[in-house]
Amino acid sequence: MGMLPIFNSEPGPAAWVSRGNTLRSHGRFREALRCYDRAIDIDPSCADAWLEKGRLLQRMGHPDLALRRFERVLEIDPAREDARADIGRIRESLGRSARTPA
């Protein structure tokens, strides 16, 4: 008998982010956070996971935690204008300078 190829059945980070987004849309925030964390565990440079985790933390009333996640997105990919906009909104709501590093 021939050997069967071995496939990794673990979903990739994009699948975990997608699951997290679905759970978030159903109000299942803690489960969504676990999905974003799993995506980050698989690929710490997954900017989408950091971004969505930040957005959820902001929605849950943790703007300072969210801000750090958005800053991490910019460390990974400085061109992410969505993260830059989210940082501006948080800083504005907290009464801080809305200016974000370029």
JOMOZI-V337908 format. One record per residue. N is the residue number from 1. RES is the residue in one small letter. D_LAST is the distance of its C-alpha to the last C-alpha in Angstrom with 1 decimal. Layout:
BEGIN
n={N;N}
res={RES;RES}
d_last={D_LAST;D_LAST}
END
This chain:
BEGIN
n={1;2;3;4;5;6;7;8;9;10;11;12;13;14;15;16;17;18;19;20;21;22;23;24;25;26;27;28;29;30;31;32;33;34;35;36;37;38;39;40;41;42;43;44;45;46;47;48;49;50;51;52;53;54;55;56;57;58;59;60;61;62;63;64;65;66;67;68;69;70;71;72;73;74;75;76;77;78;79;80;81;82;83;84;85;86;87;88;89;90;91;92;93;94;95;96;97;98;99;100;101;102}
res={m;g;m;l;p;i;f;n;s;e;p;g;p;a;a;w;v;s;r;g;n;t;l;r;s;h;g;r;f;r;e;a;l;r;c;y;d;r;a;i;d;i;d;p;s;c;a;d;a;w;l;e;k;g;r;l;l;q;r;m;g;h;p;d;l;a;l;r;r;f;e;r;v;l;e;i;d;p;a;r;e;d;a;r;a;d;i;g;r;i;r;e;s;l;g;r;s;a;r;t;p;a}
d_last={58.7;55.4;52.3;49.9;46.3;44.1;41.3;38.7;39.2;36.1;33.7;30.3;27.0;26.7;30.2;29.4;26.4;28.7;31.4;29.1;28.1;31.8;32.8;30.1;31.5;34.9;33.9;34.3;31.2;32.4;33.3;30.1;28.2;30.6;29.7;26.0;26.8;29.1;26.5;24.3;27.4;28.1;24.6;22.0;19.3;20.2;17.0;19.3;21.4;18.7;17.5;21.1;22.0;19.4;20.6;24.1;23.6;22.2;25.3;27.5;26.4;24.1;20.8;19.8;20.7;18.8;15.6;15.9;16.5;13.5;11.4;13.6;12.9;9.2;10.8;13.3;11.4;7.6;8.9;10.6;10.2;13.2;11.8;8.9;12.0;14.1;12.1;12.2;15.9;16.8;15.4;17.2;20.3;20.3;20.0;16.8;13.9;12.2;8.9;6.4;3.8;0.0}
END
